[in-house]
Amino acid sequence: MVLKDRGKKGWGRFFRSFKYASRGLIYVLLKEQNMQLHTAFAVFVVVIAFLLRIPLLHLVILVVVIAGVLALEIVNTAIERTVDLVTNEYHPLAERAKDISAAAVFVFSIAAVVIGILIFYGPVLSLFTK
Ligand SMILES: Nc1ncnc2c1ncn2[C@@H]1O[C@H](COP(=O)(O)OP(=O)(O)OP(=O)(O)O)[C@@H](O)[C@H]1O
């Protein structure tokens, strides 16, 4: 078992933490279908935002909201894996923990959709009324 960094400080530890985080990100991107869908949609939204030349502040809001959805999806995956570590059998508490964790992504995703509509409504409408 490799837990050599536990309790250590310094630049080596700092840069290794990037390696661990990148490994986690790549894992979630490769293994989680929801993460792939969110990422594909996020890329699409950012491309459209640039094409429609939305204001910088709206672009910043979009980036924060997209990062929020992706970060919550990553935490949700971590909770799922932790629950699986505790039990692979059916357990009502495992079910509850996973459902609640998924609910966090759900709530933020709904907010993201509402924010997206508010930001894109004007620019898209003006495309058709020109
Ligand atoms: N050990 C368990 N006991 C009871 N219910 C579970 C258990 N594991 C999963 N579930 C139920 O199945 C749902 C889906 O869980 P699952 O772990 O398959 O998540 P997922 O979103 O499909 O992610 P992934 O495909 O990455 O595993 C959970 O929200 C929960 O309701």
The ligand as a Tripos MOL2 file, in Angstrom:
@<TRIPOS>MOLECULE
LIG
   31    33     1     0     0
SMALL
NO_CHARGES

@<TRIPOS>ATOM
      1 N1        -25.4040   -0.9910   -2.1450 N.pl3     1 LIG1
      2 C1        -26.5710   -0.4540   -2.5000 C.ar      1 LIG1
      3 N2        -27.6610   -0.6640   -1.7280 N.ar      1 LIG1
      4 C2        -28.8610   -0.1400   -2.0630 C.ar      1 LIG1
      5 N3        -29.0950    0.5940   -3.1630 N.ar      1 LIG1
      6 C3        -28.0510    0.8580   -3.9680 C.ar      1 LIG1
      7 C4        -26.7380    0.3440   -3.6990 C.ar      1 LIG1
      8 N4        -25.9060    0.7460   -4.6870 N.ar      1 LIG1
      9 C5        -26.6620    1.4930   -5.5130 C.ar      1 LIG1
     10 N5        -27.9350    1.5570   -5.0900 N.ar      1 LIG1
     11 C6        -29.0490    2.2870   -5.7560 C.3       1 LIG1
     12 O1        -28.7840    2.3600   -7.1520 O.3       1 LIG1
     13 C7        -28.6580    3.7150   -7.5640 C.3       1 LIG1
     14 C8        -27.5670    3.8090   -8.5990 C.3       1 LIG1
     15 O2        -26.3470    3.4690   -7.9680 O.3       1 LIG1
     16 P1        -24.9980    3.3000   -8.7620 P.3       1 LIG1
     17 O3        -23.8880    3.0370   -7.8280 O.co2     1 LIG1
     18 O4        -25.2040    2.3020   -9.8570 O.co2     1 LIG1
     19 O5        -24.8640    4.7430   -9.3140 O.3       1 LIG1
     20 P2        -24.8130    5.2770  -10.7760 P.3       1 LIG1
     21 O6        -25.3370    6.6760  -10.6960 O.co2     1 LIG1
     22 O7        -25.5000    4.3360  -11.7150 O.co2     1 LIG1
     23 O8        -23.2630    5.3340  -10.9990 O.3       1 LIG1
     24 P3        -22.2400    4.2870  -11.6090 P.3       1 LIG1
     25 O9        -22.8380    3.7910  -12.9070 O.co2     1 LIG1
     26 O10       -21.0390    5.0770  -11.7730 O.co2     1 LIG1
     27 O11       -22.0640    3.2070  -10.5640 O.co2     1 LIG1
     28 C9        -28.3550    4.5120   -6.2850 C.3       1 LIG1
     29 O12       -28.7840    5.8650   -6.3910 O.3       1 LIG1
     30 C10       -29.1590    3.7350   -5.2590 C.3       1 LIG1
     31 O13       -30.5340    4.1040   -5.2740 O.3       1 LIG1
@<TRIPOS>BOND
     1     1     2 1
     2     2     3 ar
     3     2     7 ar
     4     3     4 ar
     5     4     5 ar
     6     5     6 ar
     7     6     7 ar
     8     6    10 ar
     9     7     8 ar
    10     8     9 ar
    11     9    10 ar
    12    10    11 1
    13    11    12 1
    14    11    30 1
    15    12    13 1
    16    13    14 1
    17    13    28 1
    18    14    15 1
    19    15    16 1
    20    16    17 2
    21    16    18 1
    22    16    19 1
    23    19    20 1
    24    20    21 2
    25    20    22 1
    26    20    23 1
    27    23    24 1
    28    24    25 2
    29    24    26 1
    30    24    27 1
    31    28    29 1
    32    28    30 1
    33    30    31 1
@<TRIPOS>SUBSTRUCTURE
     1 LIG1         1 GROUP 0 **** ****
